Amino acid sequence: MILMEDIIREGHPTLRTRAEEVKFPLTDEDRKLANDMLEYLINSQNPETAEKYGLRPGIGLAANQVNSLKRMFALHLEDDNGELLSFVAVNPKIVSHSVEKTYLPSGEGCLSVDRQVPGYVPRYARITAKFFTIDGEEKKLRLKGLPAIAFQHELDHLNGVMFYDHINQDNPFAEVPDSFPLNGE
C-alpha cells in the first residue's frame, strides 16, 4: 500500500525527469505499481481510511511521484455528470485539444507539493486522450472540466513538469487569454 511517505516531494530529481514508455505485457511489478497508485487515490478519498493512514486526498497520482520513471498515472474522480472516472493510464497522450483554456480559480494542488502555490494554472478546457489499460487495451477518452485538468496535470508529471511551472511568475492571477474559470469545485 502506498502511503504519504512513499510519495516524493518537490526538489527530488525524479519529479523533473521524463518517464519512460512502458512495454506490454506489463511486468508483475508494473501491474502492482498501477494498482497501488489507484488504490492510494481510492483510499485517500475515503475519510476513515485517509485518517487511519494519514493520507492526503488526491484525484491523480503519477508513477514519478512514487519515484518510478514509468509512463503511467492513476486518476480517480467524478466528471461533470457525476460519473466515476477511475483508471490507470499507461503511455498516455493528448491527441487533440481545444483552443479554449480553463483553470481552477483556487489553483491546483499536488501530493508532491507540501505548500499552497497561489496562481492560475492554464489548461486546455477539452482534450481527447489516448492511453492503454494495464491489460494493453487502447482507450480513447474525451475529457472536459476537472478530469481534463487532472489528466493534463498527471501527464505533465510524466514529462518532468510541475503544475506551478505554468503559473505566470510576474502575476500569478493574471487573466488567462481565451479561457474561463472552472467553477463548482
C-alpha positions as CSV (number, residue, x, y, z in Angstrom):
1,M,0.0,0.0,0.0
2,I,1.3,3.4,-0.9
3,L,1.5,5.9,2.0
4,M,2.3,9.6,2.1
5,E,6.0,8.7,3.0
6,D,6.2,6.8,-0.3
7,I,5.3,10.0,-2.3
8,I,8.4,12.0,-3.1
9,R,8.3,15.8,-2.7
10,E,9.3,18.7,-4.8
11,G,13.1,19.0,-5.1
12,H,13.5,15.3,-5.8
13,P,15.2,14.8,-9.2
14,T,12.7,12.1,-10.3
15,L,9.9,14.7,-10.4
16,R,12.0,16.6,-13.1
17,T,12.8,13.5,-15.2
18,R,10.8,12.4,-18.2
19,A,9.3,8.9,-17.6
20,E,10.0,6.0,-20.0
21,E,7.3,4.3,-22.2
22,V,6.1,1.1,-20.6
23,K,6.3,-2.2,-22.6
24,F,3.4,-4.7,-22.9
25,P,2.6,-7.1,-21.5
26,L,3.2,-5.3,-18.2
27,T,5.5,-7.0,-15.7
28,D,4.1,-8.0,-12.4
29,E,6.0,-5.1,-10.8
30,D,4.4,-2.6,-13.2
31,R,0.9,-4.1,-12.6
32,K,1.4,-3.8,-8.9
33,L,2.6,-0.2,-9.2
34,A,-0.5,0.7,-11.3
35,N,-2.9,-1.0,-8.9
36,D,-1.2,0.5,-5.9
37,M,-1.4,4.1,-7.3
38,L,-5.2,3.7,-8.0
39,E,-5.7,2.1,-4.5
40,Y,-3.9,5.1,-2.9
41,L,-6.4,7.5,-4.6
42,I,-9.4,5.4,-3.6
43,N,-8.2,5.1,0.0
44,S,-7.3,8.8,0.2
45,Q,-10.8,9.8,-0.7
46,N,-12.3,7.6,2.0
47,P,-12.3,9.8,5.1
48,E,-11.9,6.8,7.6
49,T,-9.1,5.2,5.6
50,A,-7.4,8.5,4.9
51,E,-7.4,9.4,8.6
52,K,-6.3,6.0,9.7
53,Y,-3.2,6.0,7.4
54,G,-2.6,9.8,7.3
55,L,-3.3,10.0,3.6
56,R,-3.7,13.4,1.8
57,P,-6.7,13.2,-0.5
58,G,-5.8,13.1,-4.2
59,I,-7.6,12.6,-7.5
60,G,-4.4,11.8,-9.5
61,L,-1.1,10.1,-8.9
62,A,1.8,9.7,-11.4
63,A,4.5,7.0,-11.2
64,N,7.1,9.7,-11.0
65,Q,5.6,10.7,-7.7
66,V,6.4,7.3,-6.2
67,N,9.9,7.5,-7.6
68,S,9.3,5.3,-10.6
69,L,10.1,6.5,-14.1
70,K,7.3,4.7,-15.9
71,R,4.8,6.4,-18.2
72,M,1.7,5.7,-16.2
73,F,-0.7,7.5,-13.8
74,A,-3.9,6.8,-12.0
75,L,-7.0,9.0,-11.9
76,H,-10.0,8.6,-9.6
77,L,-12.6,11.4,-9.7
78,E,-16.1,12.2,-10.9
79,D,-16.8,14.0,-14.2
80,D,-19.4,16.9,-14.5
81,N,-22.2,14.3,-14.7
82,G,-21.2,12.6,-11.5
83,E,-19.8,9.6,-13.5
84,L,-16.9,8.0,-11.8
85,L,-13.7,8.0,-13.8
86,S,-11.3,5.5,-12.1
87,F,-8.4,4.1,-14.2
88,V,-4.7,3.8,-14.8
89,A,-3.4,5.3,-18.0
90,V,-0.4,3.6,-19.4
91,N,1.7,5.5,-22.1
92,P,-0.9,8.4,-22.2
93,K,-1.0,11.1,-24.9
94,I,-3.2,14.0,-25.7
95,V,-4.2,13.6,-29.4
96,S,-6.2,16.8,-29.7
97,H,-7.3,19.7,-27.5
98,S,-9.5,22.8,-27.6
99,V,-8.0,26.3,-28.2
100,E,-10.0,27.4,-25.2
101,K,-8.3,27.1,-21.9
102,T,-9.6,26.8,-18.3
103,Y,-8.2,27.0,-14.8
104,L,-9.1,26.3,-11.2
105,P,-9.8,29.7,-9.5
106,S,-8.3,28.3,-6.3
107,G,-5.2,27.0,-8.1
108,E,-4.0,23.4,-8.3
109,G,-2.6,21.2,-5.6
110,C,-0.2,18.2,-5.7
111,L,0.6,15.4,-3.4
112,S,4.3,16.1,-4.1
113,V,4.0,19.7,-3.0
114,D,3.5,20.4,0.7
115,R,2.7,24.1,0.3
116,Q,0.0,26.2,-1.2
117,V,1.1,27.7,-4.6
118,P,-1.2,30.6,-5.5
119,G,-2.0,31.3,-9.1
120,Y,-3.9,30.2,-12.1
121,V,-2.6,27.1,-14.0
122,P,-3.9,27.4,-17.6
123,R,-5.0,24.1,-19.0
124,Y,-6.9,23.0,-22.2
125,A,-10.6,23.1,-21.5
126,R,-11.3,20.0,-23.5
127,I,-8.9,17.2,-24.6
128,T,-9.0,13.9,-26.5
129,A,-6.7,11.5,-24.8
130,K,-5.4,8.1,-25.8
131,F,-3.8,5.6,-23.4
132,F,-3.6,1.9,-22.7
133,T,-5.1,0.0,-19.8
134,I,-2.9,-2.3,-17.7
135,D,-4.2,-5.1,-19.9
136,G,-2.9,-3.4,-23.1
137,E,-6.3,-2.3,-24.4
138,E,-6.2,1.0,-26.2
139,K,-8.6,3.6,-24.9
140,K,-9.7,7.0,-26.3
141,L,-11.5,9.4,-24.0
142,R,-12.8,12.9,-24.5
143,L,-12.4,14.9,-21.2
144,K,-13.5,18.3,-20.1
145,G,-13.6,20.2,-16.8
146,L,-11.8,18.7,-13.8
147,P,-11.0,15.4,-15.4
148,A,-9.3,17.2,-18.3
149,I,-7.3,19.3,-15.9
150,A,-6.3,16.3,-13.8
151,F,-5.2,14.3,-16.9
152,Q,-3.0,17.2,-18.0
153,H,-1.6,17.6,-14.5
154,E,-0.6,14.0,-14.3
155,L,0.7,13.9,-17.9
156,D,2.9,16.8,-17.0
157,H,4.4,14.8,-14.2
158,L,5.4,12.1,-16.7
159,N,7.3,14.8,-18.6
160,G,9.0,16.2,-15.6
161,V,6.8,19.3,-15.4
162,M,5.3,20.6,-12.2
163,F,1.9,22.5,-12.2
164,Y,3.5,25.7,-10.9
165,D,5.7,25.9,-14.0
166,H,2.6,27.1,-15.8
167,I,1.8,29.9,-13.4
168,N,2.6,33.4,-14.6
169,Q,5.6,34.2,-12.3
170,D,5.1,38.0,-12.6
171,N,1.4,38.0,-11.9
172,P,0.1,34.6,-10.7
173,F,-3.5,35.8,-11.0
174,A,-3.2,37.4,-14.4
175,E,-6.1,36.9,-16.7
176,V,-5.5,33.8,-18.9
177,P,-6.3,34.6,-22.6
178,D,-9.1,32.6,-24.3
179,S,-10.1,31.0,-21.0
180,F,-12.7,30.6,-18.3
181,P,-12.5,29.7,-14.7
182,L,-13.8,26.2,-13.8
183,N,-16.4,26.7,-11.1
184,G,-18.2,24.3,-9.0
185,E,-15.2,22.9,-7.2
